[in-house]
């Protein structure tokens, strides 16, 4: 007897169901494994990703990034250029900006010269648009802009507030700190510019914005949503993370609440790659590129060892008042720069890369050095040897980080 059409369908469906179930399980395992499997296989795996160059996502000429009002000059790299003197700077004075922290006010703390303030960045073949505070605030009307990262990103955030606040009446602006978030509000624009403290982007034991000076630094794998939930709804996001990764850390698999913690030691490049992968995954899941812009500020260079640029074998940025003349000097970890560019280029949501590393590498003259409020009491030994406590990581304001924001302004409105 010839089988009916319905019974044939039943037998085919019965045969396929286990196959479909297996396919679903494999797909789910691949999706949820990502970071955990990456850590587990770090020992001796063939990392094809590290050795493969992946092109940045290409957008069509008809597409338009959110907030863009024009296009930059084609073929011009804003981040390739030279420093030129400009005695029309700085763009504001220390005393004009009440939001500057005492760790950044070099003139107030006795820096004897001001030459570091009289420079602007001149790209080859084009110019950076003049910073326009009115345009910036109008673009932010009814919106949120958020900087996310460490104290260097907080410095860039503070610089931007100093560039903007002068055109806002005194009674129409506020600044408040709420746990990990600092919020500047421009009331007449119904706009906020915020800074969120997350030095690793992932959850870590250094997440307390006031008590984070830990020596045994640990980040928790797969934990970007812990902070990421606070980033949702922002219209412009500016990320950074770098300096905390280079001094050694460990990765936690599981939770900080676990009685017995599963912690692995891995190379800083592999740990940093986990963070970059997590950031890209979060952006692609949570960001609508039609309405939101995402930017990433690259590695802020340090000048802690002057032998690296041919200086005093025992020196650092202390007493440095001129730039490094070697155009090839690179003041950051090139391996981490490679990881960042490689992973961020994989994002399907456009991420604007603010490549401030090379142009900032020359600026050994622009650090706060000893001209700041120290983090704690200084010992007699430190006072007798100032270079021992010179801060060669952070930057004086006004100063270099104002240039970073001019580049941010340019890439935001004229990408």
HELIX and SHEET records of a PDB file:
HELIX    1   1 UNK A    5  UNK A   40  1                                  36    
HELIX    2   2 UNK A   94  UNK A   96  5                                   3    
HELIX    3   3 UNK A  115  UNK A  117  5                                   3    
HELIX    4   4 UNK A  133  UNK A  139  1                                   7    
HELIX    5   5 UNK A  151  UNK A  164  1                                  14    
HELIX    6   6 UNK A  165  UNK A  167  5                                   3    
HELIX    7   7 UNK A  170  UNK A  172  5                                   3    
HELIX    8   8 UNK A  187  UNK A  189  5                                   3    
HELIX    9   9 UNK A  224  UNK A  231  1                                   8    
HELIX   10  10 UNK A  243  UNK A  245  5                                   3    
HELIX   11  11 UNK A  268  UNK A  286  1                                  19    
HELIX   12  12 UNK A  306  UNK A  309  5                                   4    
HELIX   13  13 UNK A  334  UNK A  344  1                                  11    
HELIX   14  14 UNK A  357  UNK A  361  1                                   5    
HELIX   15  15 UNK A  380  UNK A  384  1                                   5    
HELIX   16  16 UNK A  386  UNK A  388  5                                   3    
HELIX   17  17 UNK A  400  UNK A  413  1                                  14    
SHEET    1   A 2 UNK A  81  UNK A  85  0                                        
SHEET    2   A 2 UNK A 119  UNK A 123 -1                                        
SHEET    1   B 7 UNK A 173  UNK A 178  0                                        
SHEET    2   B 7 UNK A 181  UNK A 186 -1                                        
SHEET    3   B 7 UNK A 191  UNK A 197 -1                                        
SHEET    4   B 7 UNK A 144  UNK A 149  1                                        
SHEET    5   B 7 UNK A 236  UNK A 239  1                                        
SHEET    6   B 7 UNK A 293  UNK A 297  1                                        
SHEET    7   B 7 UNK A 351  UNK A 354  1                                        
SHEET    1   C 3 UNK A 218  UNK A 220  0                                        
SHEET    2   C 3 UNK A 250  UNK A 253  1                                        
SHEET    3   C 3 UNK A 262  UNK A 264 -1                                        
SHEET    1   D 2 UNK A 367  UNK A 369  0                                        
SHEET    2   D 2 UNK A 391  UNK A 395 -1                                        
END                                                                             
